[in-house]
Amino acid sequence: MSRSNFIDSAWKDRGAAAQMMGRIFSAIATQPTEQGALNQLHAATAPIVRGGDFFGPSGSGERKGNVTPVEASNEAKDPTVGKRLWSAAEKLTGVTYL
């Protein structure tokens, strides 16, 4: 998980105590936005990456840390979910591949 202004936005309508808890959670359980982007950048540009590889943070629970190969989630392995995602991407971009 990456730290961003979304976290503050999510807690802005809650009380002061909840806002403080959100900030504490963010500081403990998230990483800077720039570090969070490294997983996608690595997957898109590293010459050693092969189709089907997944990358995420190396830390506890894969929440923060350096880029490392990780196991794909069950959803990522589900062909039905993949077809739905591909269909949505084609619809949103207007680009269709045969």
Secondary structure, DSSP 4 states (H G I P E B T S, - for coil): -EE-HHHHHHHTTS-HHHHHHHHHHHHHH-EEHHHHHHHHHHHHH-TT--TT--EEE-SGGGSSSSEEE-PPPHHHH-HHHHHHHHHHHHHHH-----
